[in-house]
Amino acid sequence: MADDYSNGSTNLDALKNNAASAYDAVTKGPVAQNVADQSAKTVDELSNLSASRRTPSTPAATGQPLTHYHSFFSELLSWNNPRASAIAYLSIVAAIFSVRYLDMLRLGFKLTWMVLGVTVTAEVAGKTILNQGLATQLRPRKYYTVSKETLDSAIGDVHELVNFFVIEAQRILFAENVYVSGLVAIAAFFAYYLVKIVPYWGLALIATTLAFLGPLVYKTNKEFIDAQLHRASEIIGAQTAQLKTVAQQNTEKATQLTKQYVGEYTAKAQTLVSKATPASLHGEEHTNGHANKSELRDADFPPAPQADIKTEPVVPVTVKSGEQQPLLI
């Protein structure tokens, strides 16, 4: 019996040692160490992302200060903290698919009645059997509340987030950054046609993917993309210069033709005006007057009177009273 007992204890000790070795291999092995390192890096990147929420030093074009969410989203989409950016992207994608394939409202109601059913049943059963409800024993000594400082901080964050969208909408509308406004215009153009065949959740997924993976693709292939953009700008500049040269030549030709036609029509107008000037008309009248005067003769005029003009004496007329004075005709 003693030997069996010693053998059993030896086997038990060996089993404990094997279990401890396996636990150490799992918790302190290379896989566990790698997981721990990645977890620590993820926590650090999330902390860096949270610490990036500060007001940018560069204001808007109007001189107004921007919100701290400008720095936050810029840091998030720049993939300077890749683990934090990946977590944010996957979280948004998971939320989109959850809204699409899960009835969140019904799920919330179901979770509510199940939790309340469990607590009510535990309370009633505890008071019936143990004379003390189980929910009562789990009840905290003091209910949790939201402090004024926490609420003020949350309201301030919401205020900053709303102002972020309002300011960015105005900056895009008034083309503070031409490239961003152009990209938004192109995106809206394609969305106008895609909305006819793609559901809203699909558009949200496409927009999220482009917003997150676009900067990542540019950051990964920055040299190649910059070279292609530089080449495209050179080609566009050359074509623009050529168009300016052609337009300038055509403008010069049109100006010369216009001057030529204006000169010709001006000369023709001066020639027509010189043929019918007032001086020539007066000269013709003067010449015709001399010709008519030379053709007149004395017989064309009556003779002048030779005798004196005879005057007759005026006889006074006496008018009697009561008679009407004759009218002089």
Number of C-alpha atoms within 10 A of each C-alpha: 6 7 8 9 10 11 12 12 12 12 12 12 12 12 12 12 12 12 12 12 13 13 12 12 13 13 14 14 13 11 12 14 13 12 13 14 12 13 13 12 15 17 14 15 18 19 13 16 19 14 11 19 17 14 15 16 9 10 12 14 10 8 8 10 13 20 22 17 21 21 18 20 15 13 19 22 21 18 17 16 19 16 18 24 23 16 13 15 19 14 12 16 18 13 12 18 14 12 13 13 8 12 10 12 10 10 10 11 10 11 12 11 11 12 11 11 12 11 17 15 15 16 18 16 16 17 15 11 9 10 11 14 19 18 18 14 11 9 9 9 8 6 6 7 6 7 9 9 9 10 11 11 12 12 12 12 15 12 12 17 16 13 15 17 14 11 17 15 13 11 18 18 14 11 13 15 12 13 11 13 17 13 12 14 14 12 12 12 11 11 16 10 10 14 12 9 9 13 11 14 14 16 14 15 17 14 14 17 15 13 13 18 18 13 15 18 12 14 14 10 11 13 11 11 14 12 11 12 12 12 12 12 12 12 12 12 12 12 12 12 12 12 12 12 12 12 12 12 12 12 12 12 12 12 12 12 12 12 12 12 12 12 12 11 12 12 12 12 11 10 11 11 11 12 10 10 10 11 9 12 11 11 11 11 11 11 10 12 11 10 11 9 9 9 7 10 8 7 7 7 8 7 8 6 7 6 6 6 6 5 6 5 5 6 6 6 8 7 10 8 7 6 7 8 11 8 5 4 3
